[in-house]
Amino acid sequence: HLVPYLHDSGGSKPCPVSHASPVSVVCDSLASAFLMQQNHPDKGKVDISESDNEDGRIISFRYGTIFYFLWVKSSPSSSSASNLFSTRKNNALDRIGSVLSMDVKSGLKVIYKGKLIYPDNNTGKNVSSDDISEQLLDISSGDLVHRRKKPSLVVMGLRQQKTAVVRNSYSRDVFFSLANRLAPWYIWNILTCGFKWIIRNTTSLLGGVCLFMQSILYPPQTSNQ
């Protein structure tokens, strides 16, 4: 729920945990452990591969004003025997699309140094998404090695916003509510209740007027003692 919280409405959002400062960096657990190990080597080495039984690399990018650092598990080599019976691991593009709720094939764009590198329709080469993902991982590795202040990759595209689904559901509920209120049986019930209320109050009013007129025309007789 963090990504919809950060991007589905405008403006910067405070950290949902500390509420102290706006969110500027988002890391998953393995990427955070790797970065902590890289920035603080004196605290001891953490074997990330053993903790998750998978080797991997970090994909770093900017989306909006927020920096993302995500762990991408490495796929087994094509010559590996286990690869013949295993499904393809998610690559860097899949990881970005999964976290940002984007369609990788139609809703995701990646820019590097002002140039669109995914999708790249100008090369005329049949480049697979795995090859492009390796290129993105190499760029991210360079950013980490040279300790650049911000990721070189910029991700753009429309997210599949969950809030839009909620908004559409709310609009549909309002529509059905108005339709029910305009139904003939509903209008008939409203008119019937209205007429009953008018008749009841008119009867009470006329009864009060008759008692008042009767008291004026026929005042009570008092005996003189």
Disulfide bonds with the S-S distance in Angstrom:
none
